[in-house]
């Protein structure tokens, strides 16, 4: 009951309370914040009404009504809320009638809200025998009594050094989100600091990375990140995990996702951003393959945003696997083929007499992590095209080898496919509604490479050579046998570290006027479907529906 009250008091629209024993779903009563009356947006519908920090979309209002002892089923101002506006236990929904942004419509909505609030207050009083203000006062008194009781219990537990009781009280405080409140009782704050400091000291002394990680996360939850023990534990975690020098572990604790300590840091330095753009330019080859499914090869990939990934778990797994392959190759160099992708060797057509070479850019990117690329294990930066959602998943939990064969590439087996040319990986980058696409720049340990230049490779043989044989990767040379691109495939996700997420848009070559026309995708057709239509000049055109186009959507044909 008290937790529900606090949530309502500090910004929820309404609260549910079985423990109240009489209100049922309750009501946002008069002591709660009144809506901020905002001027209507010109010509765009009535402005949203704010209750605390919440917003409700304008909607046609309906009258409030109670049902028996469940007052919370009353609704004022429509039932349409945004996805993030939670209505607890039914509650009251506030809104303004839609009226094309007119002042009259806005005033009508406010009036409806006021009348509905009065109706709900009256219903609470008649149903329960107490006014809403009396319920607020009773709940407020209960909150204060609970806080005072917690203060007394915590003080007694600290005096007795009862760590079990201290931890139980802290768990309760965190569950009720008391730790996040500025009015946290002093004894609770003191206990939280003492518990966090002790856990951090023990973890630092143990040198166990799992214990250190747990203590850092717990300290953050206990609002104890300012302790000197926290800084010492961060330093120790950095050492035992062998993390790159520039990584901000404190930030990784703050922005962790689930049990993963990671951060995605935007590249804001103009020089670093320009370097990544040049990396895209140097590795761009305007070559068409059937994987484009009829789409034109872009003239250029224009970088919009870049983020560097610091993920402690993925980096530790990657470095351990790299060291294992290094030792394996040191003991046995048979069939070792040194490979230099275009990402570490500027192609002849990319040399323009100015700017950094691909080698210099790769060295600079590796230097950001204070860990140079190792040529003796064929370590290189390679591209991987994907969607925005998958880019986030991969940088959080790593690649997932799809052994069912449903991923984009299966020509050389069911592995993870990379390219040395950004324009090749662009073929698999799914667009957002705004037309933005995503590439990953990954550090990949290729190790002992199985070279294949056959037009029709045997995918199972490629898999077996890496999963059961002594090879670590496959190089499919489609540039030699088909005139397209070289592809690099690994079958162990720990050989990959997703280093950067690049957000970009395609730049198309200017097309002469009158050479293009719009086509609407017919029902039953989708990406990859072959269609025919008659162009404005009478010519019959055959083309393929591009990726990302659904039935009913239009696309351009050249």
C-alpha positions in Angstrom: 0.0 0.0 0.0 2.7 2.5 1.0 4.8 1.7 -2.1 1.8 2.3 -4.3 1.1 5.6 -2.5 4.6 6.8 -2.9 4.6 6.0 -6.6 1.3 7.9 -7.0 2.5 10.8 -4.9 5.6 11.3 -7.0 4.2 11.2 -10.4 2.0 8.1 -11.2 -1.4 8.9 -12.6 -3.2 6.5 -10.2 -2.5 3.7 -7.8 -4.0 0.3 -7.0 -4.3 -0.9 -3.4 -5.8 -4.1 -2.2 -4.5 -3.4 1.3 -6.6 -0.2 1.5 -9.6 -2.4 1.9 -12.1 0.0 0.5 -10.8 1.9 -2.5 -10.0 -1.0 -4.8 -8.3 0.8 -7.7 -8.2 4.2 -5.9 -8.1 7.7 -7.5 -5.8 10.6 -8.2 -7.3 12.9 -5.6 -7.1 16.6 -5.1 -3.9 16.7 -3.1 -2.1 15.2 -6.1 -0.5 17.5 -8.6 -3.0 19.2 -10.9 -2.4 19.2 -14.6 -0.3 21.9 -16.1 -2.5 23.8 -18.5 -0.5 24.2 -21.6 -1.4 26.3 -24.7 -2.7 24.3 -27.6 -0.2 23.5 -30.4 -1.1 25.5 -33.4 -3.3 23.5 -35.7 -2.1 20.2 -34.4 -4.6 18.9 -32.0 -5.0 19.6 -28.3 -1.8 19.7 -26.3 -1.1 16.9 -23.8 -2.0 17.4 -20.2 0.7 16.8 -17.7 0.2 15.1 -14.3 3.5 15.0 -12.5 6.0 13.9 -15.1 3.5 11.8 -17.0 1.8 12.7 -20.2 -1.5 11.5 -21.7 -2.3 11.9 -25.4 -5.4 14.1 -26.1 -8.5 12.0 -26.6 -12.3 12.4 -26.6 -13.3 12.6 -23.0 -16.0 10.4 -21.4 -17.7 10.7 -18.0 -16.2 9.3 -14.9 -18.1 6.5 -13.1 -17.5 4.2 -10.1 -18.5 0.6 -10.1 -19.5 -0.7 -6.7 -16.5 -0.5 -4.4 -14.0 -0.3 -7.2 -13.7 3.4 -7.9 -10.5 3.0 -9.9 -12.4 1.9 -13.0 -13.5 5.5 -13.5 -12.1 7.0 -16.7 -11.8 10.7 -17.5 -10.6 12.0 -20.8 -10.5 8.9 -22.9 -8.5 5.7 -22.5 -5.7 6.4 -24.8 -2.2 6.7 -23.3 1.3 6.5 -24.6 3.1 3.1 -24.4 5.2 4.3 -21.4 2.4 5.7 -19.3 1.4 3.0 -16.9 -2.1 3.2 -15.4 -1.9 1.1 -12.2 -5.1 -0.8 -11.3 -7.3 1.0 -13.8 -7.1 4.4 -12.3 -8.0 7.7 -13.9 -6.8 8.7 -17.4 -6.7 12.4 -18.0 -7.1 14.0 -21.4 -8.4 16.9 -23.5 -11.0 16.5 -26.3 -9.4 16.6 -29.7 -10.4 19.8 -31.5 -7.8 20.6 -34.0 -5.8 22.6 -31.5 -8.6 25.2 -30.9 -8.7 27.0 -27.6 -12.3 25.9 -27.1 -11.3 22.3 -27.4 -8.5 22.8 -24.9 -10.9 24.5 -22.4 -13.4 21.7 -22.9 -10.8 19.1 -22.1 -9.8 20.9 -18.9 -13.4 21.3 -17.9 -14.1 17.6 -18.4 -11.0 16.7 -16.3 -12.1 19.0 -13.5 -15.7 17.6 -13.5 -14.4 14.0 -13.6 -12.0 14.7 -10.7 -14.9 16.0 -8.6 -17.0 13.0 -9.6 -14.3 10.6 -8.6 -13.6 12.4 -5.3 -17.3 12.2 -4.5 -17.4 8.5 -5.4 -14.5 7.8 -3.1 -16.1 9.6 -0.2 -19.5 7.9 -0.7 -18.0 4.5 -1.1 -15.4 4.5 1.7 -16.7 7.1 4.2 -13.5 9.1 3.9 -12.6 11.9 1.6 -9.5 11.6 -0.7 -7.6 14.1 1.4 -8.2 12.0 4.4 -6.8 9.0 2.6 -3.8 11.0 1.5 -3.2 12.1 5.1 -3.5 8.5 6.4 -1.1 7.1 3.7 1.3 10.0 4.3 1.3 9.3 8.0 1.9 5.6 7.3 4.9 6.5 5.1 6.4 8.6 7.8 5.8 5.9 10.4 7.5 3.3 8.2 10.5 5.6 7.6 10.8 6.2 11.3 10.5 2.5 12.0 13.2 1.7 9.4 15.5 4.4 10.9 15.1 2.9 14.4 15.5 -0.7 13.2 18.6 0.1 11.2 20.2 2.1 14.1 19.6 -0.9 16.4 21.1 -3.3 13.9 24.2 -1.2 13.4 24.6 -0.9 17.2 24.5 -4.7 17.5 26.6 -5.2 14.3 23.8 -7.5 13.1 24.9 -7.8 9.5 22.1 -10.1 8.6 19.4 -7.6 9.7 21.3 -4.7 8.1 21.3 -6.6 4.8 17.6 -7.5 5.1 16.7 -3.8 5.8 18.9 -2.6 2.9 17.2 -5.2 0.6 13.8 -3.8 1.7 15.0 -0.3 1.1 16.2 -1.1 -2.4 13.0 -2.9 -3.2 11.0 0.1 -2.2 13.4 2.4 -4.1 14.2 4.2 -0.8 17.9 4.2 -1.8 17.1 6.5 -4.8 15.2 9.1 -2.7 16.9 12.3 -1.5 15.2 11.9 1.9 16.8 8.5 2.6 17.1 8.0 6.4 20.6 8.9 7.7 21.0 5.5 9.4 20.1 3.7 6.1 22.6 5.8 4.2 25.3 5.1 6.8 24.6 1.4 6.7 24.6 1.3 2.9 28.1 3.0 2.9 29.5 0.6 5.5 28.2 -2.5 3.7 29.4 -1.3 0.3 32.8 -0.4 1.7 33.3 -3.8 3.3 32.2 -5.7 0.2 34.5 -3.6 -2.0 37.5 -4.1 0.3 36.9 -7.9 0.4 36.5 -8.1 -3.3 39.7 -6.1 -4.0 41.6 -8.3 -1.6 40.4 -11.5 -3.3 41.3 -10.3 -6.8 38.4 -12.4 -8.1 36.9 -10.6 -11.1 33.4 -12.0 -10.5 33.5 -10.8 -6.8 34.8 -7.4 -7.9 32.1 -7.0 -10.5 29.4 -8.0 -8.0 30.7 -5.6 -5.3 30.9 -2.7 -7.8 27.4 -3.3 -9.0 26.1 -3.6 -5.5 27.9 -0.4 -4.4 26.2 1.4 -7.3 22.8 0.2 -6.2 23.5 1.3 -2.6 24.4 4.8 -3.9 27.9 4.4 -2.6 30.0 5.0 -5.8 31.7 8.0 -4.2 33.5 5.9 -1.6 37.3 5.7 -2.0 36.9 1.9 -1.8 34.9 2.1 -5.0 37.7 3.8 -6.9 40.2 1.2 -5.6 38.0 -1.7 -6.6 37.6 -0.2 -10.1 41.4 0.0 -10.4 41.7 -3.6 -9.3 39.0 -4.8 -11.7 40.8 -3.0 -14.5 44.0 -4.9 -13.6 42.7 -8.4 -13.2 40.5 -8.2 -16.4 43.5 -6.7 -18.3 41.2 -4.0 -19.7 42.6 -1.4 -22.1 44.0 1.7 -20.4 41.4 4.2 -21.6 38.3 2.2 -20.5 36.0 4.0 -17.9 35.0 1.1 -15.6 32.9 3.4 -13.5 30.8 4.4 -16.5 30.5 0.7 -17.5 29.1 0.0 -14.0 26.6 2.9 -14.4 25.4 1.8 -17.8 25.5 -2.0 -17.4 22.8 -4.0 -19.2 21.7 -7.0 -17.2 24.8 -8.7 -15.9 27.0 -7.1 -18.6 29.4 -4.2 -17.7 29.6 -2.2 -20.9 29.4 1.3 -22.3 28.8 2.6 -25.8 30.7 5.9 -26.0 29.9 8.2 -28.9 32.9 9.4 -30.9 32.8 13.2 -30.6 36.4 14.0 -31.5 36.3 15.5 -35.1 39.7 13.9 -36.0 38.6 10.4 -34.8 35.2 10.8 -36.6 37.0 11.9 -39.9 39.3 8.9 -39.6 36.3 6.5 -39.5 34.8 8.2 -42.5 38.0 7.8 -44.4 38.1 4.2 -43.4 34.8 3.7 -45.1 35.9 5.6 -48.2 39.2 3.6 -48.5 37.4 0.3 -48.3 34.5 1.2 -50.6 34.4 -0.7 -54.0 31.5 0.0 -56.3 30.8 -3.6 -57.4 27.4 -5.1 -57.7 26.5 -8.6 -56.4 23.2 -10.4 -56.4 22.9 -10.0 -52.7 21.9 -6.4 -53.3 18.7 -7.8 -54.8 18.3 -5.2 -57.4 19.4 -2.2 -55.4 22.0 0.1 -56.9 25.5 0.2 -55.3 25.8 3.5 -53.4 28.3 6.1 -54.5 29.5 6.5 -50.9 28.6 5.6 -47.3 28.2 8.8 -45.3 29.0 8.4 -41.6 26.3 10.0 -39.3 27.3 8.6 -35.9 29.9 6.3 -34.4 30.2 4.7 -31.0 33.1 2.8 -29.5 32.2 -0.3 -27.5 33.8 -1.1 -24.1 32.5 -4.5 -22.9 34.5 -6.2 -20.2 33.2 -9.8 -20.7 33.5 -9.8 -24.5 37.0 -8.2 -24.4 38.2 -10.8 -21.8 36.9 -13.7 -23.9 38.4 -12.3 -27.1 41.9 -11.7 -25.6 41.9 -15.2 -24.0 41.1 -16.8 -27.4 43.6 -14.6 -29.2 46.4 -15.8 -26.8 45.3 -19.4 -27.2 45.6 -19.2 -31.0 48.9 -17.4 -30.7 50.4 -20.2 -28.7 48.8 -22.8 -31.0 50.4 -21.2 -34.1 53.7 -20.7 -32.3 53.9 -24.4 -31.7 52.7 -25.4 -35.2 53.0 -23.0 -38.3 51.9 -25.7 -40.8 49.5 -24.3 -43.4 49.8 -20.8 -42.0 48.9 -18.2 -44.6 49.5 -14.6 -43.8 46.5 -12.6 -44.8 46.3 -8.8 -45.2 42.8 -7.5 -45.8 42.2 -4.1 -47.3 41.4 -2.8 -43.9 45.1 -3.1 -42.9 46.6 -2.5 -46.4 45.3 0.4 -48.5 44.2 -0.9 -52.0 46.0 0.7 -55.0 42.8 2.5 -56.1 42.5 4.0 -52.5 45.8 5.8 -52.6 45.0 9.4 -53.3 48.2 11.1 -52.2 46.7 12.6 -49.1 45.2 11.5 -45.9 45.9 8.5 -43.7 46.4 5.1 -45.2 44.3 2.1 -44.1 47.3 0.8 -42.2 47.6 4.0 -40.3 43.9 4.1 -39.5 43.9 0.4 -38.3 46.9 1.1 -36.1 45.1 4.2 -34.6 41.9 2.3 -33.9 43.9 -0.5 -32.2 45.8 2.1 -30.3 42.5 3.4 -28.8 42.5 0.1 -26.8 46.2 0.2 -26.1 46.5 -3.2 -27.8 48.1 -3.3 -31.3 46.9 -5.8 -33.9 48.9 -9.1 -34.0 49.9 -10.0 -37.6 51.2 -13.3 -36.5 47.7 -14.4 -35.6 46.2 -12.7 -38.7 44.3 -10.2 -36.5 42.5 -7.5 -38.5 39.6 -5.0 -38.5 36.7 -6.3 -40.6 33.1 -5.1 -41.4 29.8 -6.7 -40.6 26.5 -5.3 -41.8 23.4 -5.7 -39.6 20.3 -3.9 -38.2 20.2 -1.3 -35.4 18.7 -3.8 -33.0 21.1 -6.6 -33.8 24.1 -4.2 -33.5 23.0 -3.5 -30.0 22.5 -7.2 -29.2 25.9 -8.2 -30.6 27.8 -5.5 -28.7 26.0 -6.6 -25.5 26.1 -10.5 -25.7 28.4 -11.2 -28.7 27.6 -12.9 -32.0 25.5 -16.0 -31.9 26.6 -18.7 -34.4 23.4 -19.8 -36.2 23.9 -23.5 -36.8 20.5 -23.7 -38.4 21.8 -22.0 -41.5 19.2 -19.2 -41.6 21.8 -16.3 -41.4 22.7 -14.3 -44.4 25.8 -16.3 -45.4 26.0 -20.0 -45.8 28.1 -20.3 -48.9 31.2 -21.3 -46.8 29.3 -22.8 -43.9 27.2 -21.7 -41.0 29.5 -19.1 -39.4 29.9 -15.3 -38.9 30.7 -13.5 -42.2 32.9 -10.4 -42.5 34.2 -8.3 -45.3 37.2 -6.1 -45.9 35.1 -3.8 -48.0 32.5 -1.6 -46.3 30.4 -1.7 -49.5 30.1 -5.5 -49.3 28.9 -5.4 -45.7 26.5 -2.6 -46.7 24.5 -5.2 -48.6 23.3 -6.8 -45.4 22.7 -3.6 -43.4 18.9 -3.2 -42.8 17.6 0.4 -43.0 15.7 2.2 -40.2 12.5 4.2 -41.2 14.8 7.2 -41.5 17.1 5.4 -44.0 20.0 5.0 -41.6 22.0 1.8 -41.6 24.5 0.2 -39.3 27.9 -1.5 -39.7 30.1 -3.0 -37.1 33.9 -2.6 -37.2 35.2 -5.8 -35.5 38.6 -7.0 -34.4 38.8 -10.5 -35.8 41.5 -13.2 -35.2 41.6 -15.2 -38.4 44.5 -17.4 -37.2 45.2 -20.3 -39.6 43.2 -19.4 -42.7 41.7 -22.0 -45.1 41.8 -20.3 -48.5 39.1 -21.2 -51.0 38.7 -19.8 -54.5 36.2 -22.3 -55.8 33.0 -21.0 -57.5 31.0 -23.6 -55.7 32.5 -24.2 -52.4 31.6 -27.1 -50.1 30.2 -25.5 -47.0 30.3 -28.6 -44.8 34.0 -29.1 -45.7 34.7 -25.5 -44.7 32.9 -26.0 -41.4 34.7 -29.3 -40.6 38.1 -27.8 -41.4 37.6 -25.2 -38.7 35.4 -27.1 -36.2 37.2 -30.4 -36.3 40.4 -29.6 -38.1 43.3 -27.2 -37.4 42.0 -24.1 -39.2 40.5 -21.1 -37.5 38.8 -19.4 -40.4 37.9 -19.4 -44.1 38.8 -16.9 -46.7 36.3 -17.2 -49.6 38.0 -15.4 -52.6 34.9 -14.4 -54.6 37.0 -11.5 -56.0 39.2 -14.0 -57.8 36.5 -16.5 -59.0 33.6 -14.1 -59.5 35.1 -10.6 -59.7 33.2 -9.4 -56.6 34.6 -9.5 -53.0 36.6 -11.6 -50.5 34.7 -12.9 -47.5 36.1 -13.9 -44.2 34.3 -16.5 -42.0 34.9 -17.6 -38.4 33.0 -20.3 -36.5 33.9 -19.2 -32.9 32.4 -16.0 -31.6 35.2 -15.5 -29.2 37.5 -14.8 -32.2 35.6 -11.5 -32.6 35.3 -8.3 -30.6 32.7 -5.8 -31.9 34.7 -2.6 -31.6 32.6 0.1 -33.2 29.0 0.7 -34.3 28.9 3.0 -37.3 25.6 4.6 -38.2 25.5 5.9 -41.8 23.4 6.7 -44.8 23.9 5.7 -48.4 24.8 8.4 -50.9 23.5 7.6 -54.3 25.0 8.8 -57.6 23.0 11.6 -59.2 20.7 10.2 -61.9 19.8 12.2 -65.0 16.3 13.7 -65.0 13.6 11.6 -66.6 15.6 8.3 -66.0 13.7 7.1 -62.9 10.1 6.4 -62.0 8.2 5.1 -59.0 6.7 1.5 -58.8 4.3 0.2 -56.1 5.1 -3.2 -54.8 2.0 -5.4 -55.5 0.3 -7.7 -53.0 2.0 -11.0 -52.5 5.4 -9.7 -53.6 8.3 -8.9 -51.4 12.1 -8.4 -51.4 13.8 -10.6 -54.0 10.6 -11.0 -56.1 11.1 -10.5 -59.9 8.6 -8.1 -61.5 7.9 -6.5 -64.8 6.3 -3.2 -65.7 6.1 -0.6 -68.5 8.3 2.5 -68.1 6.9 6.0 -69.0 8.8 5.7 -72.4 7.0 2.5 -73.2 9.9 0.2 -72.5 9.1 -3.0 -70.6 11.4 -3.2 -67.5 12.3 -6.3 -65.5 13.6 -5.7 -62.0 13.8 -7.2 -58.5 12.0 -5.8 -55.4 14.6 -4.3 -53.1 15.2 -5.2 -49.5 13.0 -3.4 -46.9 10.1 -2.9 -49.4 6.7 -4.4 -48.4 3.5 -4.8 -50.5 1.9 -1.4 -51.0 5.1 0.5 -50.6 6.7 2.4 -53.5 10.3 2.4 -54.6 12.4 3.9 -57.4 13.4 2.1 -60.6 16.1 3.5 -62.8 
